[in-house]
Amino acid sequence: MKLDESQSFFLEKFKDHTKNFDVDFMILTGSAGTGKTELIKECVEYLKNNNFGHQCLAFTGRAASVLRSRGLENASTITSWLYRLNNKDTHEKKLNPFDNFIFFIDESSMISNSAIIFDDKEPVLDFQLDEIMWSTFRHIKCKNILFVFVGDKNQLPPIRHDYCPALNEDYLSNRYGLIGKSYSLKTMHRQTSESNIPKLAENFLSFDNEFSRAIPPIAEIEKDVQIIDNSEVVDIFFDLYFEDKHDVKIITATNKKADYYNFLIKEKLSTGKSKYFTPYQIPKDNLEPQKGDILQIFKNSRNRNYEIFNGQFLEVLELGRVTETILKKGNSIFDNIPFITQQLKVDTISDSGERDSKPIFIEISIDHLVNSYVLTKQEYEYFEDRDVGMLNKIRTYIESIQNSKKIYYDKSYNPVLTRYGYAITGHKAQGGGWKNIIIDFSGFNKDGGHLPPSWIYTAITRAKSNLFIANYPTEENNE
């Protein structure tokens, strides 16, 4: 790889810091497409050649799988790594042979370190950055440890934050008493040379934690983007889809709006009813999964045969049997919703559509895939609730009639949760990149307030070449 000036500067500083260990952490920031992952690879090669220990980590399983696909073979999620720190083999095989150990933590903008205190229920705690620091220094006895936090501080911050703690030099220094340096990549490599996307994205950078800073009016950005009418979104999507179905995504503010587009798209893609479902199981035949469909995972799922992660994309290769469980009928919402699953043969795919070439058989929840749009908000929230919701009640019911204690691990009653992956939310798009992006800003001022500039910046910078915008916020359409 030929390094640009800012990349070369960072690599030289990295080599200096790993010779002297005069800092405890380095922060590497840069917009999407500035070559952060490729630079991590260069650093890893240097470490391998000089007998340094290293570990690549990522906030999400999807991000970790992307790192592995780019040649960083030992990439793992932060959660998995912290769990393995308690394993004796981890220390004997991965850590003890080394005096010096370097951690690369990708997508660090997503790492949270906060809590919400409620009057009437238990607080919500999410101190993952604290956990990383505490667990590392407690378990790892290497002479020198260096953290390299990598990310884009202008992207969406973690939930409950208006900034990114793991990419903030002052925060790391003040909270943990560590010494560190920050470095930034400047040159854009992802977008084509004629693209105006980097220039457009600059309109939505937040300075000095200006979380509520107003976004620019449409007149200031329309020269750098293709403004389209709401009625054109699906037609433009299909124009691009039939060129390459893996090179286009619609990005929306809410899951409900994404489902709206996904089902409009499915309606056009559908080849008709299959043999797998009875009429009452799916309200519209065109919503049935079919060969070639793209799905997106909505919850990490692991068993002895596979490991797939929240945010990953799958392509459907073959359709399988449908199974239905109906509990005793009653008057509650739960008692009147059938529990339907389908077996699919799928392969994980990269953002560009490259298959992993390791097909797996999974059991998906049809309720989650289809009823996410069909059910009322109350019904769907009931289905989704992790503690008292539908899936939990089904496990309890099956355990009682089968006298089984292992139902929680039975894939038939712990299906993979998916949605169609043609239209996705800005949060689910984070970390990805496609040639063509269509952003629909509908709902900009709903569901808890304005979308921050960081949301818009994140959505815009997913585009590699072409960007289309519909329903950009104005006083008339977003009050």
C-alpha positions in Angstrom: 0.0 0.0 0.0 1.3 3.5 -0.9 0.7 5.7 2.1 -0.3 9.4 1.8 1.4 12.1 3.9 -0.9 11.8 7.0 -0.8 8.0 6.9 3.0 8.0 6.7 3.2 10.4 9.5 1.1 8.3 11.8 3.0 5.1 10.9 6.3 6.7 11.8 4.9 8.0 15.1 3.4 4.6 15.8 6.8 3.0 15.4 8.4 5.6 17.6 5.8 5.1 20.4 6.2 1.3 20.3 10.0 1.7 20.6 9.8 4.0 23.6 6.3 3.5 25.0 6.3 7.1 25.9 2.5 7.2 25.6 -0.3 4.9 26.8 -2.7 5.5 24.0 -2.9 6.9 20.4 -6.1 8.2 18.8 -6.4 7.8 15.1 -9.3 9.7 13.5 -10.4 10.2 10.0 -13.5 10.4 7.8 -14.9 7.3 6.1 -12.6 6.4 3.3 -9.4 7.9 4.6 -7.7 4.4 4.9 -7.9 3.8 8.6 -8.2 0.0 8.2 -5.4 -0.2 5.7 -3.2 1.8 8.1 -4.0 -0.6 10.9 -2.8 -3.5 8.7 0.5 -1.7 8.1 0.9 -1.3 11.8 0.1 -5.0 12.4 2.7 -6.1 9.9 5.3 -4.0 11.6 4.4 -5.6 15.0 4.5 -9.1 13.6 8.0 -8.5 12.2 9.2 -7.2 15.6 7.7 -9.7 17.9 5.1 -7.5 19.5 1.8 -8.9 20.7 -1.4 -7.4 19.3 -5.1 -7.7 19.3 -7.6 -6.0 17.0 -11.0 -5.2 18.5 -14.2 -3.7 17.3 -17.4 -2.4 19.0 -19.7 -4.6 16.9 -19.5 -8.1 15.5 -20.1 -6.7 12.0 -17.1 -4.4 12.3 -15.0 -7.2 13.6 -16.0 -9.4 10.6 -15.1 -6.5 8.3 -11.6 -6.3 9.8 -11.2 -10.1 9.4 -12.3 -9.9 5.8 -9.6 -7.2 5.2 -6.8 -9.5 6.5 -6.8 -8.7 10.2 -7.4 -12.3 11.2 -7.5 -12.0 15.0 -10.1 -9.3 15.1 -12.7 -9.8 17.8 -15.6 -7.9 19.4 -14.7 -6.0 22.6 -17.3 -8.1 24.5 -15.8 -11.4 23.3 -12.3 -10.3 24.1 -13.2 -9.2 27.7 -14.9 -12.6 28.2 -11.8 -14.4 27.1 -9.5 -12.5 29.4 -10.8 -14.7 32.2 -9.6 -17.8 30.3 -6.2 -19.2 31.3 -5.3 -20.2 27.8 -5.7 -16.6 26.7 -2.9 -15.6 28.9 -0.6 -18.5 28.2 -1.0 -18.5 24.4 -1.7 -14.8 23.5 -0.2 -12.6 26.2 2.5 -14.1 28.3 5.1 -14.6 25.5 5.1 -10.8 24.9 6.7 -8.0 26.8 4.8 -5.5 24.7 1.1 -5.6 23.7 -0.8 -3.3 21.4 -4.6 -3.0 21.1 -6.3 -1.6 18.0 -9.9 -0.7 18.8 -11.8 0.1 15.6 -15.1 2.0 15.5 -14.2 3.6 18.8 -16.7 6.4 18.3 -19.4 3.9 19.4 -17.9 3.0 22.8 -20.1 4.3 25.6 -19.2 5.3 29.2 -22.3 6.5 30.9 -25.4 5.8 33.0 -29.0 6.8 33.1 -30.6 7.0 36.6 -34.4 6.5 36.9 -36.7 7.2 39.8 -38.8 4.2 39.4 -36.5 1.4 38.1 -33.0 0.2 38.0 -30.4 2.5 36.3 -29.1 1.7 32.9 -25.3 1.3 33.0 -23.0 1.1 30.0 -19.4 1.7 31.1 -17.7 -0.3 28.4 -14.7 2.0 28.2 -14.2 1.6 32.0 -14.5 -2.1 31.6 -11.8 -2.2 28.8 -9.4 -0.3 31.0 -10.0 -2.1 34.2 -10.0 -5.6 32.7 -6.9 -4.9 30.6 -4.7 -3.6 33.5 -6.1 -6.3 35.8 -5.5 -9.3 33.6 -2.6 -8.4 31.3 0.8 -8.5 32.9 2.8 -7.4 29.9 5.5 -4.8 30.6 4.1 -2.3 28.2 0.6 -1.8 26.8 -0.5 0.6 24.2 -4.1 1.4 23.1 -4.8 2.6 19.6 -8.4 4.0 19.4 -9.5 4.3 15.8 -12.7 6.0 14.5 -14.4 9.0 13.1 -15.3 11.4 15.9 -17.8 13.2 13.6 -20.0 10.1 13.3 -22.9 9.3 15.6 -21.7 9.3 19.2 -22.7 6.4 21.5 -26.2 6.4 22.9 -26.6 8.8 25.8 -23.6 10.8 24.7 -23.1 14.0 22.7 -19.4 13.2 22.1 -17.2 10.1 21.7 -15.3 9.4 25.0 -12.8 6.9 23.4 -11.8 9.4 20.8 -11.4 12.3 23.3 -7.8 12.8 24.5 -8.7 14.9 27.5 -11.3 12.4 28.6 -8.9 9.5 28.5 -6.2 11.5 30.3 -8.4 12.9 33.0 -10.4 9.8 33.8 -7.6 7.2 33.7 -4.4 9.2 34.2 -3.0 8.1 30.9 -0.8 10.0 28.5 -1.7 10.0 24.8 -1.5 11.6 21.4 -4.1 12.3 18.7 -3.5 11.9 15.0 -5.9 12.6 12.0 -6.0 11.3 8.5 -6.8 13.9 5.9 -6.9 12.4 2.4 -10.1 10.8 1.1 -9.6 7.5 -0.7 -13.0 5.9 -0.7 -14.9 8.5 -2.9 -14.1 9.0 -6.5 -12.1 12.1 -7.4 -15.0 13.9 -8.9 -17.3 13.2 -5.9 -18.6 16.2 -3.9 -19.5 14.0 -1.0 -16.5 14.9 1.3 -17.2 18.6 0.7 -20.9 18.1 1.4 -20.2 16.2 4.6 -18.2 19.1 6.0 -21.4 21.0 6.3 -22.4 18.7 9.1 -19.3 18.5 11.2 -19.8 19.4 14.9 -17.2 21.6 16.5 -16.7 21.9 20.2 -19.4 19.4 20.9 -22.1 21.6 19.2 -24.6 18.8 19.4 -27.6 21.0 18.7 -26.1 23.1 16.0 -28.5 23.8 13.2 -28.0 22.1 9.9 -27.6 24.2 6.8 -30.6 25.1 4.6 -31.0 23.1 1.4 -29.9 26.1 -0.8 -26.4 25.7 0.6 -26.0 22.0 -0.2 -28.1 21.4 -3.3 -25.2 22.0 -5.6 -23.3 19.1 -4.1 -26.1 16.5 -4.1 -28.9 15.2 -6.2 -32.2 16.4 -4.6 -35.1 14.1 -5.5 -38.8 14.0 -4.8 -40.3 11.6 -2.3 -42.1 9.8 -5.2 -38.8 9.1 -6.9 -37.0 7.2 -4.2 -38.1 3.7 -5.1 -37.7 4.2 -8.9 -34.2 5.5 -8.4 -33.4 2.7 -6.1 -34.4 0.1 -8.7 -32.5 1.9 -11.5 -29.4 1.4 -9.4 -30.4 -2.0 -8.0 -30.5 -3.6 -11.4 -27.0 -2.3 -12.2 -25.7 -4.0 -9.0 -28.1 -4.9 -6.2 -25.3 -4.7 -3.7 -24.3 -1.2 -4.6 -27.3 0.8 -3.3 -29.0 1.4 0.0 -31.8 3.7 1.2 -31.0 5.3 4.6 -33.8 6.5 6.8 -34.3 8.0 10.3 -36.5 5.2 11.7 -36.9 1.5 11.5 -40.6 2.0 10.5 -39.6 4.1 7.5 -37.0 1.6 6.5 -39.6 -1.2 6.7 -41.9 0.9 4.6 -39.4 1.1 1.8 -38.3 -2.5 2.3 -41.8 -3.7 1.7 -42.4 -1.5 -1.3 -39.2 -3.0 -2.8 -40.2 -6.6 -1.8 -43.5 -6.0 -3.6 -41.7 -5.3 -6.9 -39.1 -8.1 -6.4 -41.6 -10.8 -5.4 -42.2 -13.7 -7.8 -45.4 -14.7 -6.1 -46.5 -17.0 -3.3 -44.4 -20.0 -2.3 -45.4 -23.4 -1.0 -44.1 -22.7 2.5 -46.8 -20.5 4.1 -50.5 -20.8 4.6 -52.6 -17.8 3.8 -53.0 -16.5 7.4 -49.3 -16.7 8.3 -48.1 -13.8 6.2 -50.6 -11.0 5.4 -49.1 -10.3 1.9 -47.5 -13.0 -0.2 -44.9 -10.6 -1.5 -43.4 -10.2 1.9 -42.3 -13.9 2.0 -38.5 -14.5 1.9 -37.3 -15.6 -1.5 -34.0 -16.8 -3.0 -31.7 -13.8 -3.6 -33.2 -11.6 -0.9 -30.9 -9.5 1.2 -31.5 -9.6 5.0 -29.8 -7.6 7.8 -29.2 -9.2 11.2 -30.8 -7.4 14.2 -29.2 -9.3 17.1 -26.0 -11.3 17.5 -26.7 -15.0 17.1 -24.3 -17.8 18.0 -24.5 -21.6 18.0 -22.1 -24.5 17.4 -22.5 -24.1 13.6 -22.2 -20.3 13.0 -21.7 -16.9 14.5 -23.4 -13.9 12.9 -23.6 -10.4 14.2 -26.0 -7.5 14.6 -25.8 -5.4 11.4 -24.4 -8.0 9.1 -26.0 -8.7 5.7 -27.1 -12.1 4.5 -28.1 -13.3 1.0 -30.8 -16.0 0.9 -29.6 -19.1 -1.1 -32.4 -21.6 -0.4 -35.7 -21.7 1.3 -36.7 -24.3 3.9 -39.6 -25.5 6.1 -41.9 -23.2 8.1 -42.7 -24.0 11.7 -45.5 -22.5 13.7 -46.2 -22.5 17.5 -49.5 -21.2 18.8 -50.0 -21.0 22.5 -53.3 -21.3 24.2 -55.6 -18.6 22.9 -56.6 -15.8 25.2 -57.3 -12.1 25.3 -53.8 -10.7 25.5 -51.8 -9.4 22.6 -49.3 -12.2 23.0 -51.8 -15.1 23.0 -53.1 -14.0 19.6 -49.9 -13.7 17.7 -48.6 -17.0 16.2 -44.9 -17.7 16.5 -43.6 -18.5 13.0 -40.1 -19.4 12.0 -38.5 -20.5 8.7 -35.3 -22.3 7.9 -33.1 -20.6 5.3 -29.8 -21.4 3.7 -27.8 -18.2 3.7 -24.4 -16.8 3.2 -23.0 -13.7 4.9 -22.0 -10.9 2.4 -19.8 -7.9 2.6 -21.2 -4.4 1.9 -20.0 -4.9 -1.7 -21.9 -8.2 -2.0 -18.9 -10.5 -1.7 -20.0 -13.8 -0.3 -18.2 -15.5 2.6 -18.6 -18.8 0.7 -19.5 -20.6 3.9 -23.2 -21.2 3.6 -25.1 -21.8 6.9 -28.6 -22.9 7.8 -30.4 -20.6 10.1 -33.9 -20.4 11.6 -35.3 -16.9 11.2 -38.3 -15.2 13.0 -40.9 -14.5 10.3 -42.7 -12.3 12.9 -39.6 -10.1 13.2 -39.0 -9.9 9.5 -42.6 -9.3 8.4 -44.7 -8.2 11.3 -42.2 -5.4 12.2 -44.3 -3.4 9.7 -47.7 -5.1 10.0 -48.1 -5.1 13.8 -49.1 -2.1 15.7 -46.4 -0.3 17.8 -47.8 -1.8 21.0 -47.9 -5.3 19.6 -44.4 -5.1 18.2 -42.9 -3.6 21.4 -44.5 -6.5 23.2 -42.9 -9.0 20.8 -39.5 -7.3 21.2 -39.4 -6.9 24.9 -36.3 -8.9 26.1 -37.6 -9.7 29.6 -41.4 -10.1 29.4 -42.0 -10.3 25.7 -43.2 -12.9 23.3 -40.0 -14.9 22.8 -39.4 -15.1 26.5 -43.0 -16.3 27.1 -42.7 -19.0 24.4 -39.5 -20.4 26.0 -41.2 -20.5 29.4 -44.3 -22.2 27.9 -42.3 -24.9 26.0 -40.1 -25.5 29.1 -43.2 -26.2 31.2 -44.8 -28.7 28.8 -41.5 -30.4 27.9 -40.0 -30.2 31.4 -36.9 -28.9 29.7 -34.2 -26.5 31.1 -32.4 -26.1 27.8 -35.0 -24.4 25.7 -33.1 -21.1 25.8 -30.4 -22.7 23.7 -32.7 -24.4 21.2 -32.5 -22.5 17.9 -36.1 -23.4 17.2 -37.2 -21.1 20.0 -34.3 -18.6 19.7 -34.6 -17.7 16.0 -32.3 -15.3 14.2 -33.8 -11.8 14.1 -33.7 -10.2 10.7 -35.2 -7.4 8.6 -34.9 -6.9 4.8 -31.7 -5.1 4.0 -32.5 -2.8 1.1 -33.4 0.2 3.3 -31.7 0.6 6.7 -31.4 3.2 9.4 -28.5 5.6 9.9 -27.4 3.7 13.0 -27.4 0.3 11.1 -25.5 1.9 8.2 -22.7 3.1 10.5 -19.4 1.5 9.5 -20.6 0.5 6.0 -20.1 2.0 2.6 -21.9 1.7 -0.8 -21.5 3.2 -4.2 -25.0 4.7 -4.2 -26.9 6.1 -1.2 -30.4 7.5 -1.1 -31.3 9.3 2.2 -34.9 10.0 3.1 -35.1 12.5 6.0 -38.8 11.9 6.7 -39.3 12.0 10.5 -36.3 14.2 11.0 -38.1 16.1 13.9 -39.9 13.1 15.3 -39.1 10.2 17.7 -37.4 12.2 20.4 -36.2 15.4 18.6 -34.1 16.5 15.7 -31.5 14.3 14.2 -28.1 15.7 15.1 -25.7 16.8 12.4 -23.6 13.7 13.3 -26.5 11.5 12.0 -26.6 13.3 8.7 -22.8 13.3 8.5 -22.8 9.5 9.1 -25.5 8.9 6.5 -23.8 11.0 3.8 -20.4 9.5 4.2 -21.7 6.0 3.6 -21.8 7.0 -0.1 -18.8 6.3 -2.2 -19.9 7.9 -5.5 -23.5 9.0 -5.8 -25.8 10.6 -3.2 -29.5 11.3 -3.5 -31.5 13.2 -0.8 -35.3 13.3 -0.4 -37.4 15.2 2.2 -34.5 17.3 3.4 -35.7 19.2 6.5 -37.3 22.6 6.0 -39.6 24.6 8.1 -42.5 23.5 6.0 -42.0 19.7 6.1 -40.3 19.2 9.4 -41.9 21.1 12.2 
